[in-house]
C-alpha cells in the first residue's frame, strides 16, 4: 500500500493507492471473504496481506485468485508476463 501525504489548509489528506488485486476484487463486486470462499484455499487474512503487499502469493495462489476473479494472472501481477 502506498500512502501519499499532501498538505492542504493546514490538514493532511491521505490518498491510498490500491493494489491491482484489490482493484480487480472490488471491480468484481467481491469482499475479501467472498473471494476467499471462491478460491477455496486462500484465507481472508492472506488476501489482506496480498492486497497490502505484506505478503506475496505463490504461483498456485496467483492462479486460484485470477481464476476466481476471471482475470488473467498477468493483469493482476504484470511481473508475471512472459518475456
N, C-alpha and C positions, 0 to 999 in steps of 0.2 A: 504494500500500500504506500502510495506516495502522498505526502501532505505538503502543501504549499501554504505559506503564510503571506498575507497581504494586509498592510495597514490601511485602514480607511476610516476617517473620522474618529481617530484615537481608539479604534477597536480592531481586534484581529478577526478575520474571517478565515475559516478553514475550507479549503477545496480539496476534496479527496478524489484521486484518480482511481477509478475502478479497474480491477484486473479484467483481462479478457474473459476469464472463466466466469467471474461474477456478472459481467455484462451479458454474456450469452445465456447464463442461467436466468437472469431477470427478463431478457427478451423472450425466453421460452415460457415465462409466467410461472416458474417453479420456485419454491422455497428451498433452502438447503435440505430440509427434512425430506421433501418430495423428491429432490434429485438423489439424495442418499438412498431412498427406497427404490428409485428407478434403476440405480446402478446395481443394487442388490449386494454390494460388497464394500462400499465406502461409507464410513460414518459421517454424520453431520459435522462432527468436530474436525475430522480430516478435511472435509470440503472447506470449512472455515480457514484452516491452515493454508490450504492451497490458494484460496481466494486472496489471502493477505500476504502471500509469499513467505510465510513462516515455514512452509513445507513444500516439497516438490514431488508431485506424483510420479510413480514409476510408469513404465511403458504400458503395463496392463491396466493400471488405474486410468491413465490418459485415454486409452481405448474405450473403457467402460463409460467414462464421463462423456466422451464425444458421441458414443452410440446413444446414450440416454438423452443427450441434447439434440441429437440428429444434426450435428455439426462436425465437419472434418477436424481431426486432431490438429492439423496444420493451421486451422483458423484460430484455434484457442492458444496453441503454442507454436508460433511461427518458426521457432528454432528447430522444429521437427521436420521442416521441409527438406526434401531430398535434394542433394546437390547435383 
